[in-house]
Amino acid sequence: MPIAVINSFASWVLKQRIHQIELFLKYPNEVQEELLMNLIRASENTILGHKYDYTSINSYATFAERVPVSTYEELQPLLERTRKGEQNVFWETPVKWFAKSSGTTNAKSKFIPVSPEALEDCHYKAGKDLLCMYLNNNENSEMFLGKSLRLGGSSQIYEDNHTFFGDLSAILIENMPLWADFSSTPNKEISLMSDWSTKLPVIINEVKNENVTSFAGVPSWMLVLMNKLLEETGKGNLLELWPNLEVYFHGGVSFEPYREQYKKILPKSDFKYYEIYNASEGFFAIQDLNDSSDLLLMLDYGIFYEFISMDTFGTPNQKTIRLSEVELFKNYAIVITTNSGLWRYLIGDTVRFTSLNPYRIRVTGRTKHHINVFGEELMVENTDQAIAKACQITRTEIVDYTVAPVFMKDKDKGAHEWMIEFKKNPDDITAFQKVLDETLQSLNSDYEAKRYNNMTLNPLVINVARKNLFYDWLKNKDKLGGQHKIPRLSNERDYLEQLKNMQVSVNQ
């Protein structure tokens, strides 16, 4: 069959999904309510279903009153029972896969259940929807004439008590249908290699001779791969290597700090960037329009959504609301109930709604990764946008950064201390610091108030990191690879002090 015919057929199949998407766009709250009741009915005979008497729950109000909002630590005893082989604990069908979380660096890994329903009706369905939306918006796309370059964490799969665990990307690749594997590069064996330093040159050796038309992965790690690829091949940009390249599907961290660097290696005015929002717990939202920063919340993936306003999060006044009750432009912590048996689970991400018809969001940060030591309510969204603007104005490029508070001592005022690793250093670090600080004030009125006349906060402090500091720090923690992310903000100084100690130890 000619490849052009395959392209046309694949496009036709994927576009059929548009009609189902239109259903939840028209009846979003009804779709969510029905989904919740289906999840409850399916789990009536589980251990958790008996504990909370799911058979008698017939409304959201009863569900919210009876089932508590839970963190991973609170759910862990139930999850461990299934990891040890017991089934029908929190979900009706056997759960044998667990995604070992490897997001923002922390000392303790989490093991997130991934049911067969979640694989098919959430993760794989989302992958098809992403392509569906892209093709619907770009009817002349020839993406299927080539291959998609995938870069995940993809460490190997481990077996324990007849259950399996690994990075989510490894689980997805392991269970991927043959046709999807055929259209991807590098191959399955290379994708599942666990050692990043060994894996990188092997990926380059395979993909440089392929006809790559799209690529997908976390922006920071993908940039490492692409720059190394250009260095190895001697090409000036990626389009010289892959002339048919047309779209980058990205997620995991904000794209803003890296946007200008990607423009340099992809010098094409109509090149497409599509953002996704997914995690080990599920696939949540997809950019559904060209040239947009807003993500459409996907409402029929077996995930029921609730939200907690960050104004009251963690306080006695904390209140959980349904999708139908959210307001525009407020920061919310997300609570999910899923078809993997996560019940009212606090995933740790924060979002704000940019549209209520349809429901579109932007990811603003993490509940644990923000700074509010002095009432400044600084979110990752603020710092990502500010550092992107500072880089653009001062013609600077960064590799990564993290920020921590400088606590008040005696009569001293507080401040924010940054550790920034530059790919291209600013000519004047003071000018960079000034633009960064002023931009933060323009983006965040609480920060601006605390900075007014140095009332509470002194000007921010910047430490210029040595080359490869963040890479070495992650390597020290055995967290190299495409799924791992630097914690951008923290209310404590632990991460920053570790980095400063590593910086000093090398310089001595």
Order of alpha helices (4+ residues) and beta strands (2+ residues): alpha-alpha-alpha-alpha-alpha-alpha-beta-beta-alpha-beta-beta-beta-alpha-alpha-beta-alpha-alpha-beta-alpha-alpha-beta-alpha-beta-beta-beta-beta-beta-beta-beta-beta-alpha-beta-beta-alpha-alpha-beta-alpha-alpha
